[in-house]
């Protein structure tokens, strides 16, 4: 990307994934199963792995959930992060059972000696800590009514936790400063990035449903990413977490930061459209989600699916593969050349077989 320049952050290992220091921006999500039910949790993590999730977080609300960490770990491939509040003994249990990272706030985990014990165990296990401050849970933030004061308060809260860890000579830290307001969030991340070089986990918290949450997260994260801020992202949606990962890939791909392997270029349709393009493209998306190995392409395969010959041939020629619709037919393009005609019900199978050939 022309203007994109990443902030230089510290490199942190989370299991086999590297965050920061210029590594690829890692995509994360969080399960919404009950972690006490480890089988359902594993099932959901496998679904997340299928769509390319690279780090997954589970909430450990009690000791029973922490006892499941090793069972979950044994059955998944991606690094597992424990979300822990208040009870440091749950974190100790999760560390004992092989967790790859803990998300805590040292400030709510108890007295100094408890933090000391925790840091000692985290150091021994060589795992990082994410300090995740959320505007909604901090009265020091809520007491202010303007975005700048709230952002400053959010950053101060994060810095307070950071200093506790630094005092214990612990520096494998990832930080997030989330608010549901975009302006507050961006200001907070910017202030923090000017103070420390720890890798940043980006997110707009409680951003809403698939539709509104996607727009809000993309607006907020997009601005920060374009400014070079951010080492790992979670798009929070009130939806199946699988959707969070799909949106995260689309967002990074639209900014040309990372590729999800495929980019579909399709027109909005109009009165000239003579095929059911909306259904065809939606079928195509569903089919693409089942193809393994697409993400190996660092430059996405561009597939144009256009309604008519006004803009269709131009876009189809620019793409790797493309179809420009006509009356109950489509003109098929490959690498800019016309190679044939396809009936509407054959658009998806034809394009999918061309993509699969490219994968060989
Ligand atoms: S490509 Fe053709 S069908 Fe699609 S919106 Fe443009 S003019 Fe309409």
Boltz pocket constraint, residues with backbone or C-beta under 6 A from the ligand:
constraints:
  - pocket:
      binder: B
      contacts: [[A, 267], [A, 268], [A, 269], [A, 270], [A, 271], [A, 272], [A, 273], [A, 306], [A, 307], [A, 308], [A, 309], [A, 310], [A, 311], [A, 312]]
      max_distance: 6.0
